[in-house]
Amino acid sequence: MPFRADRDVPALIVKFGNYPLHHGGVGAIRSLGRLGIPMYAITEDAYTPAASSRYLTRAFVWPTRGTEEAGHLVEGLLRIGRRIGRPTVLVPTDEEAAVLIAEHQDALGEHFLFPRVAPGLPRRLASKQGLHELCVEHGIPSPAAVFPQSYDDIVAFAARARFPVVAKNREAFLRRSNPAVNGTTRIATPEGLLALARDWGERPGVILQEYLPREEAEDWIVHACFDQDANPLAMFTGVKVRSWPPHAGMTAHAYVVDNPELADLAARFVKRIGYTGIVDLDLRFDRRDGQYKLLDFNPRMGAQFRLFENVSGVDVVRALHLHLTGRPVPKGEQRAGHRFVVENVDLPALLAYRRGGRTTPHAPARASGTELAWFAGDDPLPFLTMLARSVRPGAKHLYQLWRTHRRGSTGATGRAGRPAAPGRTSHGGTRSAAFPPGVPKRPAGKGS
């Protein structure tokens, strides 16, 4: 590689909540660990795939729900920082961690290195309403949306809306406490919407959004890392071929595809809002009007970030570490045609997509190379740990999730989603609730 990382500065993978099978964290441990950087991670227990990686120096076992008081989480991070004993780069893998770090920069700055960003910006970006408002403010296309304040507002909307529509939780963290809907929910009829809304309370915490029909759309992803002036240090574009649940969840199979128009759109938006650090964006190209519409802005690394690397060997996590340690970030073209496969979910996704009979126009006919989410010849234990923790219960839960998806595709509520899980959806994602044990619950991306 045409660069050398600072091996005196370790990194800590930060995640809150119970989703032990998260391939993004394993990818980050491997990416920096292969450079000789000491790697630490917060894990649910001592037997997660991340904890079994040969590149992990130490796992800090700290079970959390993601709903704890901020002060408790900050103090826990500070205790870990004192144990490590030297400045450490923080790599958040979920919105909870990214928001906590941004909102407590002064307290965490003594022990950790991280991009300095406007404290309220990551929370606003993680919010469906906040992101939509930022898109409108800065002229970035996004699906049409309304934010009902009462049941009467929903009744009025149902009388005039064009169905199907999509319902999502308005705020990012509701999925962990008392979400109105479990992930992204497609609603087919006015009657179906009114029936669901009766359980949403006096002040429904939902966004009702335009449905972008998948037969008229393409799913695209952007991963990038920006410096303190919101200039891109590394930027990558790709196309999502399959997700799980089908058309509505975390990335199961994706390709690197050059898309300068999309990269320019993402760079302009990030520059206008002044964001710094790693981003994971989901967009849909709407063939009906020729626009890329921003669905998700994850202010953190995405679970599939290892799809993207430039010819200099830089991915977004490596770019972040190089930049925060004062080293130049080598430029280079992305590896067009490279693909990413999440082994434990791509097979059921493949079967589901074949049944649907749709293809992804921009996916290359043949991959130039493949990055597997779990298996690596130099680090096989995370793959084996994933299998041990997921195969038996995973089969049952994958079947139940598929049944839920099939019932929802013809009924009033399109899909049940995944409550405390990661990933993203084809209509703008939140994490969903019915994730099988063999699937990462949350980022995805969840990527997510």
LOZA-101159 format. One line per 5 residues: number of its first residue (from 1); their letters; for each residue x, y, z of C-alpha. Coordinates in pm, 1 decimal, always signed. Layout:
// LOZA-101159
NUM> A> X,Y,Z ~ ...
***
This chain:
// LOZA-101159
1> MPFRA> +0.0,+0.0,+0.0 ~ +126.4,+351.8,-81.5 ~ +69.8,+473.7,+275.2 ~ +152.2,+384.7,+633.5 ~ -91.6,+430.4,+917.3
6> DRDVP> +2.9,+554.3,+1263.2 ~ +26.2,+230.1,+1462.1 ~ +63.1,+420.0,+1788.1 ~ -300.0,+535.7,+1770.0 ~ -554.9,+258.9,+1833.3
11> ALIVK> -920.9,+258.5,+1730.9 ~ -1236.3,+164.1,+1921.2 ~ -1549.9,+24.2,+1753.0 ~ -1844.6,+185.3,+1935.3 ~ -2192.4,+33.4,+1924.4
16> FGNYP> -2490.4,+47.6,+2156.9 ~ -2768.5,-209.7,+2163.1 ~ -2800.4,-582.6,+2129.9 ~ -2704.7,-683.2,+1775.6 ~ -2402.5,-912.0,+1809.3
21> LHHGG> -2398.0,-1031.8,+1446.3 ~ -2285.3,-706.8,+1287.5 ~ -2052.3,-760.3,+993.6 ~ -1969.4,-389.8,+964.0 ~ -1786.5,-390.6,+1295.9
26> VGAIR> -1592.1,-701.2,+1194.7 ~ -1500.1,-529.4,+867.6 ~ -1366.7,-223.4,+1049.3 ~ -1161.0,-436.7,+1287.7 ~ -1004.5,-617.3,+993.0
31> SLGRL> -953.8,-305.0,+781.7 ~ -751.2,-119.1,+1042.7 ~ -608.1,-428.2,+1209.4 ~ -443.3,-538.5,+885.4 ~ -249.7,-212.0,+893.3
36> GIPMY> -110.1,-298.6,+1235.0 ~ -338.5,-60.2,+1423.6 ~ -439.3,-186.6,+1771.0 ~ -813.6,-251.5,+1762.9 ~ -1065.9,-246.5,+2046.5
41> AITED> -1442.0,-303.9,+2036.0 ~ -1748.0,-282.6,+2256.0 ~ -1927.7,-618.9,+2239.7 ~ -2241.7,-772.1,+2388.8 ~ -2047.2,-1069.9,+2522.1
46> AYTPA> -1714.6,-1244.1,+2478.0 ~ -1842.1,-1474.3,+2202.8 ~ -1948.9,-1238.4,+1925.1 ~ -1787.6,-1253.8,+1578.5 ~ -1612.6,-923.3,+1647.6
51> ASSRY> -1468.0,-1055.7,+1973.8 ~ -1326.9,-1358.7,+1791.1 ~ -1132.8,-1166.9,+1527.1 ~ -757.2,-1222.9,+1528.0 ~ -716.5,-849.9,+1465.0
56> LTRAF> -891.2,-746.3,+1785.6 ~ -659.1,-648.2,+2069.2 ~ -934.2,-651.5,+2328.4 ~ -1312.5,-673.3,+2351.0 ~ -1480.1,-458.5,+2615.8
61> VWPTR> -1786.7,-660.8,+2713.0 ~ -2057.5,-406.0,+2783.1 ~ -2418.9,-511.5,+2720.1 ~ -2634.5,-208.9,+2638.3 ~ -2981.7,-146.2,+2497.2
66> GTEEA> -2918.2,+189.5,+2333.9 ~ -3184.9,+348.9,+2554.2 ~ -2961.2,+426.7,+2852.2 ~ -2912.6,+781.0,+2977.8 ~ -2644.6,+968.9,+2784.8
71> GHLVE> -2442.4,+1033.6,+3098.9 ~ -2421.4,+661.8,+3170.9 ~ -2295.7,+587.4,+2819.6 ~ -2045.9,+873.3,+2821.9 ~ -1903.6,+759.7,+3156.0
76> GLLRI> -1874.3,+405.5,+3020.7 ~ -1679.7,+529.1,+2719.3 ~ -1452.0,+733.5,+2942.6 ~ -1377.6,+426.4,+3157.4 ~ -1281.3,+239.4,+2840.4
81> GRRIG> -1065.1,+531.1,+2731.6 ~ -880.2,+526.8,+3061.6 ~ -821.5,+152.0,+3025.5 ~ -676.3,+191.8,+2677.2 ~ -453.8,+465.0,+2814.4
86> RPTVL> -379.3,+667.1,+2500.1 ~ -571.8,+879.0,+2245.8 ~ -797.7,+647.4,+2045.1 ~ -994.7,+697.3,+1723.4 ~ -1367.1,+634.3,+1772.7
91> VPTDE> -1550.9,+445.7,+1495.3 ~ -1928.7,+447.4,+1561.4 ~ -2133.4,+178.7,+1386.7 ~ -2482.9,+301.5,+1473.7 ~ -2674.2,+629.1,+1503.9
96> EAAVL> -2690.5,+608.9,+1882.5 ~ -2312.6,+608.6,+1906.6 ~ -2265.7,+877.7,+1641.1 ~ -2517.8,+1109.9,+1808.1 ~ -2374.0,+1051.6,+2155.4
101> IAEHQ> -2021.2,+1132.2,+2040.0 ~ -2133.0,+1450.1,+1860.7 ~ -2336.4,+1577.0,+2154.7 ~ -2061.8,+1511.9,+2414.9 ~ -1749.6,+1612.9,+2226.4
106> DALGE> -1597.4,+1813.6,+2509.6 ~ -1629.0,+1532.2,+2763.1 ~ -1495.1,+1267.2,+2524.3 ~ -1220.9,+1478.1,+2367.7 ~ -968.1,+1414.0,+2642.6
111> HFLFP> -939.7,+1043.5,+2561.2 ~ -1062.2,+1008.7,+2204.4 ~ -1011.0,+1133.0,+1850.2 ~ -1316.2,+1192.9,+1629.7 ~ -1434.8,+1446.7,+1371.2
116> RVAPG> -1565.7,+1767.7,+1524.7 ~ -1913.6,+1840.6,+1392.4 ~ -2201.4,+2071.1,+1487.2 ~ -2333.9,+1890.6,+1798.6 ~ -2697.1,+1872.4,+1685.3
121> LPRRL> -2634.3,+1777.9,+1321.7 ~ -2600.7,+1396.0,+1346.4 ~ -2925.8,+1369.8,+1544.8 ~ -3104.0,+1581.5,+1285.4 ~ -2965.3,+1375.2,+998.7
126> ASKQG> -3068.9,+1049.9,+1167.8 ~ -3424.4,+1181.9,+1206.5 ~ -3656.4,+1125.4,+911.0 ~ -3817.3,+1463.5,+965.1 ~ -3485.9,+1638.6,+1021.8
131> LHELC> -3334.4,+1489.8,+705.5 ~ -3641.1,+1578.3,+497.6 ~ -3630.2,+1937.6,+621.0 ~ -3259.9,+1964.8,+538.3 ~ -3324.4,+1827.7,+188.6
136> VEHGI> -3598.5,+2085.3,+129.1 ~ -3381.6,+2362.7,+270.2 ~ -3088.6,+2281.6,+42.5 ~ -3275.1,+2176.0,-270.2 ~ -3189.6,+1804.8,-253.2
141> PSPAA> -3458.0,+1572.6,-397.6 ~ -3630.8,+1345.2,-148.3 ~ -3963.0,+1160.2,-146.2 ~ -4266.2,+1380.0,-75.9 ~ -4358.6,+1353.9,+292.8
146> VFPQS> -4600.4,+1479.2,+554.7 ~ -4571.3,+1479.6,+934.9 ~ -4917.1,+1438.3,+1090.5 ~ -4968.4,+1590.6,+1433.4 ~ -5296.4,+1414.9,+1514.5
151> YDDIV> -5532.9,+1140.5,+1403.3 ~ -5743.9,+1405.3,+1228.8 ~ -5439.7,+1499.4,+1020.5 ~ -5407.4,+1135.6,+916.2 ~ -5776.9,+1119.0,+822.5
156> AFAAR> -5737.6,+1428.2,+605.3 ~ -5423.0,+1285.6,+446.0 ~ -5592.6,+951.0,+373.4 ~ -5872.2,+1131.3,+188.3 ~ -5636.7,+1299.9,-57.2
161> ARFPV> -5325.5,+1080.8,-77.3 ~ -5231.2,+851.9,-360.4 ~ -5177.5,+498.9,-231.0 ~ -4971.1,+300.9,-156.5 ~ -4779.7,+518.6,+87.9
166> VAKNR> -4495.1,+445.2,+327.6 ~ -4498.8,+499.9,+704.4 ~ -4180.1,+534.4,+908.9 ~ -4093.3,+640.5,+1259.9 ~ -4021.8,+1010.1,+1260.6
171> EAFLR> -3725.7,+995.9,+1497.9 ~ -3438.3,+752.2,+1460.5 ~ -3430.0,+619.8,+1815.9 ~ -3799.4,+537.8,+1854.4 ~ -3729.2,+190.1,+1725.1
176> RSNPA> -3572.2,+109.9,+2062.1 ~ -3849.7,+232.4,+2289.6 ~ -4207.2,+247.1,+2163.5 ~ -4210.7,+273.8,+1781.0 ~ -4535.1,+353.9,+1602.4
181> VNGTT> -4436.0,+120.6,+1320.2 ~ -4178.4,-157.0,+1302.7 ~ -3944.7,-24.5,+1041.9 ~ -4061.5,+91.3,+699.6 ~ -4423.1,-6.3,+642.0
186> RIATP> -4591.9,+0.9,+303.2 ~ -4962.4,+81.4,+334.0 ~ -5184.5,-11.1,+42.5 ~ -5517.9,+157.6,+117.2 ~ -5672.5,+448.3,+311.7
191> EGLLA> -5855.9,+195.2,+527.5 ~ -5530.2,+22.0,+611.3 ~ -5371.3,+353.3,+712.9 ~ -5660.9,+451.8,+938.0 ~ -5662.8,+109.3,+1102.1
196> LARDW> -5292.8,+133.0,+1183.7 ~ -5314.6,+494.2,+1298.2 ~ -5563.3,+412.1,+1572.2 ~ -5273.1,+268.8,+1772.3 ~ -5041.6,+566.3,+1718.5
201> GERPG> -5176.0,+781.9,+2001.2 ~ -5276.0,+1147.8,+2011.6 ~ -4946.4,+1266.2,+1863.4 ~ -4835.5,+1008.1,+1606.9 ~ -4458.5,+994.2,+1577.2
206> VILQE> -4461.1,+897.3,+1211.9 ~ -4371.6,+1029.6,+871.4 ~ -4602.5,+942.3,+580.8 ~ -4403.7,+931.7,+262.3 ~ -4447.6,+891.8,-110.8
211> YLPRE> -4402.6,+534.3,-226.3 ~ -4133.9,+493.4,-492.7 ~ -4234.5,+182.0,-691.5 ~ -3938.2,-51.3,-721.3 ~ -4020.9,-133.3,-1084.5
216> EAEDW> -3956.4,+234.6,-1162.3 ~ -3655.0,+287.6,-937.4 ~ -3294.7,+185.3,-867.0 ~ -3125.6,+166.3,-526.7 ~ -2791.7,+346.4,-498.0
221> IVHAC> -2549.5,+392.0,-209.4 ~ -2278.1,+647.1,-134.4 ~ -2004.1,+599.1,+123.9 ~ -1763.2,+881.7,+193.2 ~ -1540.1,+1047.2,+449.5
226> FDQDA> -1518.6,+1427.7,+476.3 ~ -1259.6,+1654.6,+637.9 ~ -1322.7,+1941.8,+877.1 ~ -1412.4,+2169.5,+583.2 ~ -1667.3,+1917.6,+449.7
231> NPLAM> -1444.8,+1829.3,+156.1 ~ -1435.1,+1460.8,+52.8 ~ -1125.5,+1267.7,+157.8 ~ -1265.5,+952.5,-4.0 ~ -1593.3,+900.0,-189.2
236> FTGVK> -1751.6,+592.0,-342.3 ~ -2072.9,+508.2,-527.3 ~ -2242.4,+174.9,-582.5 ~ -2568.7,+5.6,-665.4 ~ -2765.8,-222.0,-434.8
241> VRSWP> -2864.9,-544.3,-612.2 ~ -3040.7,-724.6,-327.3 ~ -3145.3,-652.6,+28.1 ~ -3300.7,-853.7,+309.1 ~ -3590.0,-835.4,+375.2
246> PHAGM> -3651.5,-811.9,-1.9 ~ -3651.2,-451.7,-127.3 ~ -3675.0,-322.5,+226.9 ~ -3374.0,-401.6,+441.1 ~ -3000.9,-423.8,+481.5
251> TAHAY> -2773.6,-466.9,+181.9 ~ -2721.4,-832.7,+95.2 ~ -2547.0,-789.5,-242.0 ~ -2403.9,-474.6,-402.1 ~ -2159.1,-359.0,-668.4
256> VVDNP> -1922.9,-66.5,-706.2 ~ -2050.2,+141.1,-999.6 ~ -1904.7,+477.0,-1103.1 ~ -2166.7,+751.0,-1083.3 ~ -2017.0,+1102.4,-1097.3
261> ELADL> -2360.9,+1267.1,-1090.9 ~ -2450.8,+1092.8,-767.1 ~ -2111.5,+1166.2,-610.0 ~ -2152.0,+1534.7,-696.5 ~ -2501.0,+1543.7,-545.0
266> AARFV> -2376.9,+1388.3,-219.3 ~ -2071.8,+1615.5,-199.9 ~ -2281.0,+1928.4,-255.5 ~ -2528.2,+1834.3,+15.5 ~ -2259.1,+1752.0,+270.6
271> KRIGY> -2079.1,+2078.5,+190.2 ~ -2397.1,+2279.9,+241.9 ~ -2476.9,+2125.4,+579.0 ~ -2112.8,+2133.2,+693.7 ~ -2082.5,+1769.7,+796.7
276> TGIVD> -1746.6,+1611.0,+873.1 ~ -1663.2,+1242.7,+916.0 ~ -1794.7,+920.6,+761.0 ~ -2134.7,+902.8,+590.5 ~ -2346.5,+619.1,+451.9
281> LDLRF> -2623.0,+739.0,+218.2 ~ -2912.6,+554.4,+56.0 ~ -3076.1,+703.9,-251.6 ~ -3332.2,+587.8,-505.1 ~ -3316.0,+690.3,-867.8
286> DRRDG> -3675.1,+756.7,-972.8 ~ -3703.4,+684.3,-1344.8 ~ -4032.5,+871.1,-1359.5 ~ -3868.5,+1210.3,-1307.7 ~ -3497.4,+1127.7,-1349.6
291> QYKLL> -3401.5,+1232.2,-995.0 ~ -3189.1,+1072.3,-723.8 ~ -3392.7,+1101.0,-403.8 ~ -3217.8,+1087.5,-69.2 ~ -3376.5,+833.6,+164.1
296> DFNPR> -3125.9,+784.7,+445.4 ~ -2829.0,+980.1,+575.0 ~ -2642.1,+767.1,+827.7 ~ -2380.8,+980.5,+1009.6 ~ -2150.4,+682.1,+1058.8
301> MGAQF> -1985.9,+397.1,+868.1 ~ -2222.6,+160.0,+689.7 ~ -2214.6,-215.0,+741.9 ~ -2117.1,-269.8,+376.6 ~ -1834.2,-12.3,+373.7
306> RLFEN> -1577.0,-278.3,+278.3 ~ -1736.3,-293.5,-65.9 ~ -1555.6,+31.0,-135.5 ~ -1181.3,+78.0,-159.4 ~ -973.7,+286.7,-397.1
311> VSGVD> -669.7,+171.2,-590.4 ~ -449.0,+310.4,-312.1 ~ -609.7,+74.2,-60.8 ~ -816.5,+339.9,+117.7 ~ -1168.8,+277.8,+246.4
316> VVRAL> -1370.2,+525.8,+454.9 ~ -1254.3,+384.8,+789.5 ~ -889.6,+398.9,+685.3 ~ -944.9,+751.4,+553.0 ~ -1086.5,+855.1,+890.4
321> HLHLT> -792.5,+712.6,+1085.8 ~ -533.9,+862.5,+851.3 ~ -696.8,+1205.0,+867.6 ~ -741.8,+1211.9,+1244.9 ~ -378.4,+1112.4,+1296.1
326> GRPVP> -254.4,+1389.9,+1067.5 ~ -156.0,+1172.9,+772.5 ~ -243.8,+1237.2,+408.1 ~ -521.7,+1029.3,+255.2 ~ -406.5,+885.9,-80.2
331> KGEQR> -644.7,+946.4,-368.7 ~ -737.2,+696.1,-635.7 ~ -1016.9,+556.5,-846.6 ~ -1265.7,+322.4,-683.4 ~ -1262.5,-47.5,-774.5
336> AGHRF> -1545.5,-40.5,-1027.6 ~ -1716.6,-376.6,-1070.1 ~ -1617.5,-502.9,-725.5 ~ -1901.0,-666.9,-532.8 ~ -1999.9,-723.3,-170.3
341> VVENV> -2191.2,-1028.6,-47.7 ~ -2338.4,-1089.2,+298.8 ~ -2328.4,-1467.3,+308.1 ~ -2596.9,-1537.0,+567.4 ~ -2869.3,-1329.8,+399.2
346> DLPAL> -2786.3,-1318.2,+28.8 ~ -2915.0,-1668.3,-50.8 ~ -3268.9,-1606.9,+79.7 ~ -3259.6,-1264.2,-85.1 ~ -3155.6,-1419.8,-416.3
351> LAYRR> -3445.9,-1664.5,-405.2 ~ -3689.1,-1385.9,-326.1 ~ -3562.7,-1160.2,-604.4 ~ -3573.3,-1439.9,-860.8 ~ -3933.5,-1498.1,-769.6
356> GGRTT> -4002.5,-1130.4,-830.6 ~ -3835.1,-1146.3,-1170.9 ~ -3663.0,-805.6,-1148.7 ~ -3302.1,-723.5,-1228.2 ~ -3070.7,-431.2,-1149.7
361> PHAPA> -2981.2,-254.0,-1475.7 ~ -2646.6,-111.8,-1361.5 ~ -2507.9,-426.7,-1199.2 ~ -2208.1,-558.8,-1396.1 ~ -2251.8,-890.4,-1572.7
366> RASGT> -1939.0,-1017.9,-1399.2 ~ -1767.6,-898.2,-1082.7 ~ -1406.9,-780.5,-1092.9 ~ -1363.8,-914.1,-739.1 ~ -1568.9,-1012.0,-436.0
371> ELAWF> -1558.7,-893.6,-74.8 ~ -1739.6,-1126.9,+164.2 ~ -1894.3,-976.8,+474.4 ~ -1800.9,-1259.8,+709.0 ~ -1543.6,-1499.4,+567.7
376> AGDDP> -1177.1,-1404.6,+535.6 ~ -893.2,-1650.3,+487.9 ~ -667.2,-1459.5,+726.8 ~ -941.7,-1426.0,+990.0 ~ -1185.7,-1720.5,+975.4
381> LPFLT> -1318.6,-1726.3,+1332.3 ~ -1577.4,-1445.0,+1292.9 ~ -1740.7,-1643.9,+1011.5 ~ -1748.5,-1961.3,+1219.6 ~ -1881.4,-1770.1,+1522.0
386> MLARS> -2155.2,-1619.1,+1308.9 ~ -2256.3,-1967.3,+1191.9 ~ -2252.8,-2108.3,+1543.6 ~ -2475.7,-1829.5,+1674.5 ~ -2719.1,-1814.4,+1385.9
391> VRPGA> -2766.7,-2127.4,+1176.6 ~ -3029.1,-2314.3,+1380.8 ~ -3241.9,-2024.6,+1504.1 ~ -3164.6,-1824.8,+1190.5 ~ -3343.0,-2065.1,+957.1
396> KHLYQ> -3662.3,-2043.8,+1159.9 ~ -3652.6,-1666.9,+1183.6 ~ -3569.9,-1618.9,+815.2 ~ -3876.5,-1825.9,+731.6 ~ -4096.0,-1626.2,+969.4
401> LWRTH> -3964.0,-1299.5,+828.4 ~ -4030.0,-1414.3,+473.8 ~ -4387.2,-1514.4,+567.8 ~ -4438.9,-1170.5,+719.5 ~ -4307.4,-1006.7,+403.8
406> RRGST> -4532.5,-1216.9,+179.0 ~ -4844.1,-1140.2,+385.3 ~ -4760.3,-773.1,+391.6 ~ -4699.9,-745.9,+16.8 ~ -5070.4,-801.7,-50.8
411> GATGR> -5224.7,-657.7,+263.5 ~ -5272.5,-314.5,+406.8 ~ -4942.9,-292.1,+589.3 ~ -4688.2,-399.8,+332.8 ~ -4428.1,-521.5,+583.3
416> AGRPA> -4367.3,-547.3,+948.6 ~ -4012.8,-419.0,+957.7 ~ -3745.0,-477.7,+1220.9 ~ -3782.7,-311.8,+1557.4 ~ -3449.8,-290.9,+1723.0
421> APGRT> -3245.1,-390.2,+1423.9 ~ -3025.9,-219.9,+1164.4 ~ -3028.4,-201.5,+794.0 ~ -3211.3,+20.6,+556.9 ~ -3505.3,-2.5,+330.0
426> SHGGT> -3572.6,+54.5,-32.9 ~ -3801.7,+341.3,+49.6 ~ -3578.5,+506.0,+295.9 ~ -3492.5,+285.8,+584.9 ~ -3524.0,+243.9,+942.3
431> RSAAF> -3412.1,-70.3,+1106.6 ~ -3658.9,-346.0,+1135.2 ~ -3784.5,-560.1,+1408.9 ~ -3808.1,-913.3,+1288.3 ~ -3441.9,-963.4,+1212.3
436> PPGVP> -3326.9,-1322.5,+1248.6 ~ -3043.4,-1398.1,+1488.7 ~ -2826.0,-1463.3,+1184.8 ~ -2873.6,-1108.3,+1057.8 ~ -2713.3,-798.6,+1207.2
441> KRPAG> -2970.8,-611.8,+1408.2 ~ -2922.3,-253.3,+1309.4 ~ -2678.7,-91.5,+1094.3 ~ -2664.0,-192.5,+792.9 ~ -2683.8,-103.6,+777.3
446> KGS> -2828.4,-102.0,+940.5 ~ -2640.1,+12.5,+552.0 ~ -2749.5,+3.2,+567.6
***
